[in-house]
C-alpha cells in the first residue's frame, strides 16, 4: 500500500539523518589524516619544503583546562627533506621547527633523506571543530 511505502521511506530518511548526525557530531578526534595535514602546514609555514611521507597517531588524549577542551595527539611521522636542507636547531628561530621535525641538533640533510619525527600536536575544541596549531579547524 501507499501508506506503507511512505512509512518505509520516512524510516530510510531517518536512518540517513541519524548516521549523518553521528558523523557530524564534531566529537570525533583528530586522527592520522588531520595530524599529517597539520604537521605539513606547520613545516611549510616555517619555510621548510619538507614533505610528510607517513604519519601515525600513537596516542591521543582529551585534556580539560577549566572550560577549554583540548586534545593532544602524539605521533610518529617520517619527514622527507629537500636536498641540503640545514636544520639550525641551536638558533632561537630554528628551535621550534626542529621540535616538529624531530631533529635535536644542527645538521644538513642529504637529498630526499627521511627522518623520523615524534611529537605531540595540540588541538583546542571550538564551535568550528578542533583548532590546531596551524590555526585551521578540523
C-alpha positions, 0 to 999 in steps of 0.5 A: 500500500501507499501508506506503507511505502511512505512509512518505509521511506520516512524510516530510510530518511531517518536512518540517513539523518541519524548516521549523518548526525553521528558523523557530524557530531564534531566529537570525533578526534583528530586522527592520522589524516588531520595530524599529517595535514597539520604537521605539513602546514606547520613545516611549510609555514616555517619555510621548510619544503619538507614533505610528510611521507607517513604519519601515525597517531600513537596516542591521543588524549582529551585534556580539560583546562577549566572550560577549554577542551583540548586534545593532544595527539602524539605521533610518529611521522617520517619527514622527507627533506629537500636536498641540503636542507640545514636544520639550525636547531641551536638558533632561537628561530630554528628551535621550534621547527626542529621540535616538529621535525624531530631533529635535536641538533644542527645538521644538513640533510642529504637529498630526499633523506627521511627522518623520523619525527615524534611529537605531540600536536595540540588541538583546542575544541571550538564551535568550528571543530578542533583548532590546531596549531596551524590555526585551521579547524578540523 
